[in-house]
Amino acid sequence: MDGGACTAGLPLKGLYRFQSVYQETCRDKLKLLGGGEGELTIVTGVPNSGKSEFLDALAVNLAKQQGWATAFCSFEKSAKDHARALIEKWLEKPFFEGGYNDGHSRMTEEEMKAGYEDVNDYFPLINIEGEQESATIDWVLEKARAAVLRYGIRGLVIDPYNELDHKREAHINETEYVSAMLSKVKRFAQRYEVHVWFVAHPKQMKDWQGQAPTLYDISGSAHFANKADNGLVVHRLLVDEDGDPDDVEIILHKVRNKAAGSTGQYTLKYDRATGSYRDPLVGAACASKPGTQSRCMHAEAGSDKPPAGSESTAEDEAPETRRRLERRPHWTSEKTADEKMDILLERLEDLNISLEFDLVPGEWSRNTMCPQCEGGNKSEKSFVVRVAEDCESAFYRCYRVNKCNWKGSVHL
């Protein structure tokens, strides 16, 4: 008898066929764009270029537009200062009067409280303060795993590499250590489908004359460049006769997954008062073409708020703006929260997601049975739903990660 034929049907850990991910592949087919989840982006830039500020703005943008919750492990900011910076970006208003606010009206106390609630909902902190343990990469990933299960995070920011506690044995050099560490981070990202942004500073550059660094300039190892799925450089331009200190270059040196995007660079305008980033070309086009919608760039995409008194036509809108408007129809603003909730519940029911309890906007539901895997053999209650604060979208996920991990979203 052929021994290979006898064992062909037996499961073997570490050996799979594509059929095992067929359902996930089919779900990805329904998306307009792919990529992002489960990837590692290395972020670098010279000191004071705004790496952390840009990632804060990006996380706020992803929360507002896609409902992503992002955990921050930021060693260079106090929790209080970080909260203030995120609230400023969320509200697009300065926290303080005078100083850096550049004539912007300060947020009111009511606005601050509302912004604080949103920031608290979307951005859990991984903080070593008061802990007895050291902030090793294992400690950070352990807390990040808890944030996935407890808060449903889709993003993780580790900022920066040199502030971690690097415990390596004497016989392991830094290159080997960095390779093993990044492998751990990538396995975490892929297993829990979380996008990880990892900040790493460049080494001291001799004869530096203001040029942007590359991934291979990062201190420690070339593996930061080799193992990254994406490589991002945030670079503040030099001030010269024609320069502007608020111009920031966003450079994508590496993109492994073509469905996620492509390499290139773009210059954004940094708004110091609010911590947001604006597209200068779109702003200039708006000034010269009445009726075109302006776009506030917190990071990679724009705000949906047109300037007061302007009305854009479909022909005037940029393609990405038209896609946003198609995804979020104008009539949604005319509906009450209850009406929006009813529509979302209907769309969830179309996916066979029927809930026996009420949903509270901005909060995760209590655990219930997943309609996809039905809790497995143990009938686990591992399925949760979250409705966005504006009741215009709902996100669902099963946390039987290795066995189901069914997740997605519905929108108005």
C-alpha positions, 0 to 999 in steps of 0.5 A: 500500500502507498504510504503517501496515499494513506497520510494524504488526508491527515492534517499536518501543522505547518503545511496547508493548501490555498483552500484553507484561506478560500473564504478569506480570499472571497471576502477580499474580492468584495473590497475595492482596494486591498492591502494594509491589514497584517502588514509592517510599515517601518517609519523613519526620518531625522529628529524633529521631522514629525514622524510621531505627529504624522502617525497620530494624524494618520491614526485619527484619519483612519478612525474617522474614515474607516472606523479603525482603532489604533493602539499607541506604544509611544515612549517619547510622550506622556499620556496627557500630552498625547491625549491633547495632541490627538484631540487637537487633530480630531477636532481640528482646533488648538487646545490652548489660547495664544502661542502656536494657535496662529489665530485659530479659535480655541476648542470649547470645553464641551468640544474638548470633552466630546473629543476626549471621549472619541480619542478614548474610544479609538486609541488605547495606550500601551504604557510602561509607566507604573509597571514592574516589567521592562518594555521588551518587544515581547511585552509590547506584543503581549499588551497589543494582543490584549488590545486586539481582543479587548478593543478590536484594534486594527493598527499598532504604533510602536514609537520608537525602536531605541526606547525598547528594552533590548535584552539579547544574549551576548552571542547574538549581534544586533543584526541577528537580534533585529531580524528576530524581533521584526519576525515576531512583529510580522507574525503578530501583524499577520496573525491578528490582521493588525497593521503595525507602524514601527518607528526607527531613527536613522543613524548619525549621518556624516556630512548630512546636508538636509537630504531625506534619509532612506530605510538603509540609513536606520541605525541597527540593521539593514533588516529594517529595510529588508523585512518591512512590507512598507517603508515610509520616510517623513522629512521636513524640508530645509528652509531656504529662500524659497522654502517653507518650514511647514512643508513636509515630504511623505516618501514611500520608499517601499511597498511590497503589496501592489494592492496596497499602493505604490512607491512615490512621494508627496509634499504636505502642508503641516498645520501647527495649530491643529496638528493636521496635514493639508494638501497644498495642490488641492487647496490651490485648486480650490482657490482658483476654481470656485465650487471645488471641494477643499480637502483637509489631509490629516494623513493620506486622505481628506476630510469630508467637510466642504468649505462653507457656502460651496456646493460641488458637482460630481464633475468637479470632484476628484476621483477619491472625493467622488468615491467617498461621496458614493460611500457616504451619500448626502442623505445620511446627514438628514436621517436621525441616529435611530433611522441610521441604526435601523439601516445598519441593522438591516444590512447586518441581518443581510449577512445573517447577523441578528442580535438579541440586544441593543447596540450603543454607538461608539461601544463594542457589543457584548460577546455573542455567537458568531454566525459564520463559525457558530462558536466551534465545538465549544460554542464560544461566544466570540463575536462582537459588533461596534457601531460608529459614533455617527451611526454611519457604519458598523464593524463586526469581528469573530475573535476565534483568530486561528479558526474563524476570524470572520470580520467586515463592515457595513455602511449606509 
